[in-house]
Amino acid sequence: MTVRELLQRIDSRELAEWMAFYGIEPFGGCRGDLQAGVIASTIANVNKGKRGKAFTPGDFMPLMKKPKQSEDEMINIMNAMARGK
C-alpha cells in the first residue's frame, strides 16, 4: 500500500509502535537474509571439516550491520514497548 493509504488506516502512534517493534524484531528482507545465513552456515559447518573455524550466519550476510547494544539498552527498549511508549 502507499504511505497515504497506510496513514489513513493507522495513526502515528501505531506506526511508531510498529517501527519500535521492527527495531527489535525485524521482518521482511532483513529477516529473510538472516534465515538464509543460518541455513548457509549450517551447511558450511557440516562440510568444513574438524579443524576449520565455524561459520556464523553473519559470514553469509555481507551487508549486515551489527548493532551494538548493551543489556541495559535492550531492557530499556523492551520496557518502553511494554508501556506502549
C-alpha positions in Angstrom: 0.0 0.0 0.0 1.1 3.6 -0.4 2.1 5.8 2.5 -1.2 7.8 2.2 -3.2 4.5 2.4 -1.2 3.5 5.4 -1.7 6.7 7.3 -5.5 6.5 6.6 -5.6 3.1 8.3 -3.4 3.7 11.3 -2.4 6.7 13.4 1.2 8.0 14.1 1.3 6.3 17.5 0.6 2.8 16.0 3.1 3.5 13.2 5.7 4.4 15.9 4.9 1.2 17.7 5.5 -0.9 14.6 8.8 1.0 14.0 9.9 0.2 17.5 8.9 -3.5 17.1 10.8 -3.7 13.8 13.9 -2.3 15.6 13.8 -5.2 18.0 12.4 -8.0 15.8 13.0 -7.2 12.1 10.7 -8.7 9.4 10.9 -8.7 5.7 14.1 -8.8 3.6 16.5 -8.5 6.5 14.9 -11.4 8.3 15.0 -13.5 5.1 18.7 -12.7 4.8 19.2 -14.0 8.4 17.3 -17.1 7.7 19.3 -17.8 4.6 22.5 -17.1 6.6 21.5 -19.7 9.2 20.9 -22.3 6.5 24.1 -21.4 4.6 26.3 -21.5 7.8 24.7 -24.8 8.9 25.6 -26.4 5.5 29.1 -24.9 5.5 29.8 -26.1 9.1 28.7 -29.6 8.3 31.1 -29.7 5.4 34.1 -27.7 6.7 36.0 -30.5 8.4 37.0 -30.7 12.1 39.9 -28.2 12.0 38.2 -25.3 10.3 36.7 -22.3 12.1 33.0 -22.5 12.5 30.9 -20.2 10.2 28.2 -17.9 11.5 25.1 -16.6 9.7 26.8 -13.2 9.5 29.6 -14.7 7.4 27.0 -15.1 4.7 25.4 -11.7 5.1 28.0 -9.2 3.8 25.7 -6.2 4.1 24.6 -6.9 7.7 25.1 -4.2 10.2 26.0 -5.4 13.6 24.2 -3.2 16.2 26.0 -2.7 19.5 23.5 -2.6 22.3 24.2 -3.2 26.0 22.0 -5.4 28.0 20.6 -2.3 29.8 19.7 -0.7 26.4 17.8 -3.8 25.4 15.9 -4.0 28.6 15.0 -0.3 28.3 13.6 -0.8 24.8 11.6 -3.8 25.9 10.2 -1.9 28.9 9.3 1.1 26.7 7.4 -1.3 24.3 5.6 -2.9 27.3 4.5 0.6 28.5 3.3 1.5 25.0 5.7 4.4 24.6 
